[in-house]
Amino acid sequence: MSFSKRLKQTRLNKGLSKTNLAAMVGIHYSQIGRYEDKGSMPSADAIAKIANSLGVTTEFLLNGTKDNLADNTLADKDLLNQFKKLEGFPNDKKMIVKELIEAFILKTDLQKQLAH
């Protein structure tokens, strides 16, 4: 994935418009469009400000490392750290955790439906 696609995906994952991100970075919103849609590359300073505003590293925006992708998509850092610890577990233990999570999600969804 390219810088422009990672930038756009990260911005959307964070629920930000181009205008929101541009205001956070201190540039015009059309510049964000140039980075995302036209493949323009920002200066090193601008990349650092964008990464900081999005809560990701410049390494992720530029190269898309796997660890930083997880950091980008999960806002709850405690939960992220727990998932990272689980990666070293045997597969049978991972399945138990996955089943517990799935059961909890199902229960929560049912409670939401019953409340409406």
LUMMARGU-100646 format. One record per residue (C-alpha): residue in three letters; x, z, y. Coordinates in pm, 1 decimal. Example, Ala and Ser with C-alpha at 12.3 -4.5 7.8 and 13.67 -1.06 7.14 Angstrom:
// LUMMARGU-100646
<r><resn>ALA</resn><c1>1230.0</c1><c3>780.0</c3><c2>-450.0</c2></r>
<r><resn>SER</resn><c1>1367.0</c1><c3>714.0</c3><c2>-106.0</c2></r>
This chain:
// LUMMARGU-100646
<r><resn>MET</resn><c1>0.0</c1><c3>0.0</c3><c2>0.0</c2></r>
<r><resn>SER</resn><c1>127.3</c1><c3>-82.8</c3><c2>347.7</c2></r>
<r><resn>PHE</resn><c1>169.9</c1><c3>142.5</c3><c2>648.6</c2></r>
<r><resn>SER</resn><c1>-139.6</c1><c3>-7.0</c3><c2>812.2</c2></r>
<r><resn>LYS</resn><c1>-357.6</c1><c3>56.7</c3><c2>507.0</c2></r>
<r><resn>ARG</resn><c1>-225.2</c1><c3>410.5</c3><c2>459.8</c2></r>
<r><resn>LEU</resn><c1>-287.7</c1><c3>484.2</c3><c2>826.6</c2></r>
<r><resn>LYS</resn><c1>-643.9</c1><c3>355.1</c3><c2>814.9</c2></r>
<r><resn>GLN</resn><c1>-725.8</c1><c3>527.8</c3><c2>485.8</c2></r>
<r><resn>THR</resn><c1>-581.0</c1><c3>857.6</c3><c2>604.1</c2></r>
<r><resn>ARG</resn><c1>-768.6</c1><c3>836.9</c3><c2>934.5</c2></r>
<r><resn>LEU</resn><c1>-1095.0</c1><c3>766.6</c3><c2>753.1</c2></r>
<r><resn>ASN</resn><c1>-1030.2</c1><c3>1044.4</c3><c2>499.0</c2></r>
<r><resn>LYS</resn><c1>-992.1</c1><c3>1285.3</c3><c2>789.9</c2></r>
<r><resn>GLY</resn><c1>-1320.2</c1><c3>1163.7</c3><c2>941.2</c2></r>
<r><resn>LEU</resn><c1>-1157.3</c1><c3>1036.8</c3><c2>1259.3</c2></r>
<r><resn>SER</resn><c1>-1244.2</c1><c3>731.1</c3><c2>1461.9</c2></r>
<r><resn>LYS</resn><c1>-972.6</c1><c3>517.4</c3><c2>1617.9</c2></r>
<r><resn>THR</resn><c1>-1069.7</c1><c3>670.3</c3><c2>1951.1</c2></r>
<r><resn>ASN</resn><c1>-1037.2</c1><c3>1026.7</c3><c2>1815.2</c2></r>
<r><resn>LEU</resn><c1>-694.6</c1><c3>961.2</c3><c2>1665.8</c2></r>
<r><resn>ALA</resn><c1>-572.4</c1><c3>779.4</c3><c2>1975.5</c2></r>
<r><resn>ALA</resn><c1>-675.1</c1><c3>1074.3</c3><c2>2195.1</c2></r>
<r><resn>MET</resn><c1>-490.0</c1><c3>1315.0</c3><c2>1965.3</c2></r>
<r><resn>VAL</resn><c1>-177.3</c1><c3>1099.0</c3><c2>1977.9</c2></r>
<r><resn>GLY</resn><c1>-199.8</c1><c3>1020.2</c3><c2>2348.7</c2></r>
<r><resn>ILE</resn><c1>-233.6</c1><c3>641.7</c3><c2>2324.5</c2></r>
<r><resn>HIS</resn><c1>-511.3</c1><c3>388.5</c3><c2>2383.7</c2></r>
<r><resn>TYR</resn><c1>-753.2</c1><c3>340.3</c3><c2>2091.6</c2></r>
<r><resn>SER</resn><c1>-679.3</c1><c3>-33.0</c3><c2>2082.8</c2></r>
<r><resn>GLN</resn><c1>-323.1</c1><c3>53.2</c3><c2>1982.9</c2></r>
<r><resn>ILE</resn><c1>-451.0</c1><c3>224.2</c3><c2>1666.9</c2></r>
<r><resn>GLY</resn><c1>-637.7</c1><c3>-100.1</c3><c2>1593.5</c2></r>
<r><resn>ARG</resn><c1>-314.2</c1><c3>-297.1</c3><c2>1631.7</c2></r>
<r><resn>TYR</resn><c1>-141.1</c1><c3>-65.4</c3><c2>1383.8</c2></r>
<r><resn>GLU</resn><c1>-424.0</c1><c3>-79.4</c3><c2>1131.1</c2></r>
<r><resn>ASP</resn><c1>-555.4</c1><c3>-433.5</c3><c2>1164.7</c2></r>
<r><resn>LYS</resn><c1>-270.0</c1><c3>-642.9</c3><c2>1295.8</c2></r>
<r><resn>GLY</resn><c1>21.8</c1><c3>-478.0</c3><c2>1116.3</c2></r>
<r><resn>SER</resn><c1>203.6</c1><c3>-370.7</c3><c2>1431.9</c2></r>
<r><resn>MET</resn><c1>454.3</c1><c3>-92.5</c3><c2>1375.4</c2></r>
<r><resn>PRO</resn><c1>457.9</c1><c3>201.7</c3><c2>1615.6</c2></r>
<r><resn>SER</resn><c1>776.0</c1><c3>353.7</c3><c2>1750.1</c2></r>
<r><resn>ALA</resn><c1>933.9</c1><c3>639.8</c3><c2>1557.4</c2></r>
<r><resn>ASP</resn><c1>797.3</c1><c3>881.9</c3><c2>1815.9</c2></r>
<r><resn>ALA</resn><c1>445.6</c1><c3>741.1</c3><c2>1781.2</c2></r>
<r><resn>ILE</resn><c1>465.0</c1><c3>756.0</c3><c2>1399.1</c2></r>
<r><resn>ALA</resn><c1>564.2</c1><c3>1122.5</c3><c2>1422.2</c2></r>
<r><resn>LYS</resn><c1>273.0</c1><c3>1197.8</c3><c2>1657.5</c2></r>
<r><resn>ILE</resn><c1>28.0</c1><c3>1007.8</c3><c2>1435.2</c2></r>
<r><resn>ALA</resn><c1>149.6</c1><c3>1185.7</c3><c2>1121.7</c2></r>
<r><resn>ASN</resn><c1>126.7</c1><c3>1522.9</c3><c2>1293.7</c2></r>
<r><resn>SER</resn><c1>-224.9</c1><c3>1448.1</c3><c2>1419.2</c2></r>
<r><resn>LEU</resn><c1>-334.9</c1><c3>1344.5</c3><c2>1069.3</c2></r>
<r><resn>GLY</resn><c1>-165.5</c1><c3>1638.6</c3><c2>900.7</c2></r>
<r><resn>VAL</resn><c1>61.1</c1><c3>1420.9</c3><c2>684.8</c2></r>
<r><resn>THR</resn><c1>431.3</c1><c3>1344.4</c3><c2>685.8</c2></r>
<r><resn>THR</resn><c1>591.5</c1><c3>1037.5</c3><c2>836.3</c2></r>
<r><resn>GLU</resn><c1>733.1</c1><c3>975.9</c3><c2>486.1</c2></r>
<r><resn>PHE</resn><c1>381.2</c1><c3>940.9</c3><c2>351.3</c2></r>
<r><resn>LEU</resn><c1>271.7</c1><c3>701.6</c3><c2>626.3</c2></r>
<r><resn>LEU</resn><c1>581.5</c1><c3>487.6</c3><c2>589.1</c2></r>
<r><resn>ASN</resn><c1>638.6</c1><c3>497.3</c3><c2>212.4</c2></r>
<r><resn>GLY</resn><c1>334.1</c1><c3>656.4</c3><c2>53.1</c2></r>
<r><resn>THR</resn><c1>496.9</c1><c3>910.5</c3><c2>-176.3</c2></r>
<r><resn>LYS</resn><c1>277.8</c1><c3>1052.5</c3><c2>-451.8</c2></r>
<r><resn>ASP</resn><c1>314.6</c1><c3>1418.3</c3><c2>-352.0</c2></r>
<r><resn>ASN</resn><c1>222.1</c1><c3>1346.2</c3><c2>5.1</c2></r>
<r><resn>LEU</resn><c1>-80.4</c1><c3>1146.9</c3><c2>-105.1</c2></r>
<r><resn>ALA</resn><c1>-219.7</c1><c3>1461.5</c3><c2>-267.0</c2></r>
<r><resn>ASP</resn><c1>-137.2</c1><c3>1657.0</c3><c2>48.5</c2></r>
<r><resn>ASN</resn><c1>-322.0</c1><c3>1392.9</c3><c2>247.6</c2></r>
<r><resn>THR</resn><c1>-639.3</c1><c3>1389.3</c3><c2>44.3</c2></r>
<r><resn>LEU</resn><c1>-680.9</c1><c3>1763.5</c3><c2>-14.5</c2></r>
<r><resn>ALA</resn><c1>-722.5</c1><c3>1965.5</c3><c2>302.2</c2></r>
<r><resn>ASP</resn><c1>-729.5</c1><c3>2300.6</c3><c2>117.9</c2></r>
<r><resn>LYS</resn><c1>-359.9</c1><c3>2368.7</c3><c2>65.3</c2></r>
<r><resn>ASP</resn><c1>-422.3</c1><c3>2669.2</c3><c2>-163.4</c2></r>
<r><resn>LEU</resn><c1>-634.6</c1><c3>2452.7</c3><c2>-390.9</c2></r>
<r><resn>LEU</resn><c1>-370.5</c1><c3>2180.4</c3><c2>-382.6</c2></r>
<r><resn>ASN</resn><c1>-101.7</c1><c3>2428.1</c3><c2>-486.6</c2></r>
<r><resn>GLN</resn><c1>-320.1</c1><c3>2551.3</c3><c2>-772.3</c2></r>
<r><resn>PHE</resn><c1>-369.7</c1><c3>2194.8</c3><c2>-895.7</c2></r>
<r><resn>LYS</resn><c1>4.6</c1><c3>2132.5</c3><c2>-878.0</c2></r>
<r><resn>LYS</resn><c1>66.1</c1><c3>2441.1</c3><c2>-1093.0</c2></r>
<r><resn>LEU</resn><c1>-190.1</c1><c3>2316.5</c3><c2>-1346.4</c2></r>
<r><resn>GLU</resn><c1>0.7</c1><c3>1990.9</c3><c2>-1393.1</c2></r>
<r><resn>GLY</resn><c1>253.7</c1><c3>2173.9</c3><c2>-1609.2</c2></r>
<r><resn>PHE</resn><c1>-12.6</c1><c3>2317.2</c3><c2>-1840.0</c2></r>
<r><resn>PRO</resn><c1>-74.9</c1><c3>2176.9</c3><c2>-2189.4</c2></r>
<r><resn>ASN</resn><c1>-353.9</c1><c3>1917.4</c3><c2>-2207.5</c2></r>
<r><resn>ASP</resn><c1>-593.6</c1><c3>2150.6</c3><c2>-2390.7</c2></r>
<r><resn>LYS</resn><c1>-564.0</c1><c3>2408.1</c3><c2>-2109.8</c2></r>
<r><resn>LYS</resn><c1>-613.6</c1><c3>2136.8</c3><c2>-1847.4</c2></r>
<r><resn>MET</resn><c1>-934.4</c1><c3>2029.1</c3><c2>-2022.6</c2></r>
<r><resn>ILE</resn><c1>-1069.7</c1><c3>2384.1</c3><c2>-2004.1</c2></r>
<r><resn>VAL</resn><c1>-1003.3</c1><c3>2397.8</c3><c2>-1630.3</c2></r>
<r><resn>LYS</resn><c1>-1161.3</c1><c3>2054.3</c3><c2>-1579.3</c2></r>
<r><resn>GLU</resn><c1>-1471.6</c1><c3>2160.6</c3><c2>-1771.8</c2></r>
<r><resn>LEU</resn><c1>-1499.9</c1><c3>2480.1</c3><c2>-1566.5</c2></r>
<r><resn>ILE</resn><c1>-1470.1</c1><c3>2284.7</c3><c2>-1242.5</c2></r>
<r><resn>GLU</resn><c1>-1726.1</c1><c3>2029.4</c3><c2>-1358.7</c2></r>
<r><resn>ALA</resn><c1>-1969.2</c1><c3>2306.4</c3><c2>-1457.5</c2></r>
<r><resn>PHE</resn><c1>-1926.0</c1><c3>2474.7</c3><c2>-1119.5</c2></r>
<r><resn>ILE</resn><c1>-1985.1</c1><c3>2146.9</c3><c2>-934.4</c2></r>
<r><resn>LEU</resn><c1>-2296.2</c1><c3>2075.3</c3><c2>-1140.7</c2></r>
<r><resn>LYS</resn><c1>-2433.5</c1><c3>2425.4</c3><c2>-1075.9</c2></r>
<r><resn>THR</resn><c1>-2367.4</c1><c3>2393.8</c3><c2>-701.9</c2></r>
<r><resn>ASP</resn><c1>-2535.1</c1><c3>2050.7</c3><c2>-688.1</c2></r>
<r><resn>LEU</resn><c1>-2841.2</c1><c3>2185.4</c3><c2>-871.3</c2></r>
<r><resn>GLN</resn><c1>-2865.6</c1><c3>2481.1</c3><c2>-634.4</c2></r>
<r><resn>LYS</resn><c1>-2853.6</c1><c3>2243.6</c3><c2>-337.6</c2></r>
<r><resn>GLN</resn><c1>-3131.7</c1><c3>2029.4</c3><c2>-486.5</c2></r>
<r><resn>LEU</resn><c1>-3349.8</c1><c3>2332.2</c3><c2>-554.8</c2></r>
<r><resn>ALA</resn><c1>-3299.5</c1><c3>2458.0</c3><c2>-199.3</c2></r>
<r><resn>HIS</resn><c1>-3439.2</c1><c3>2134.8</c3><c2>-53.9</c2></r>
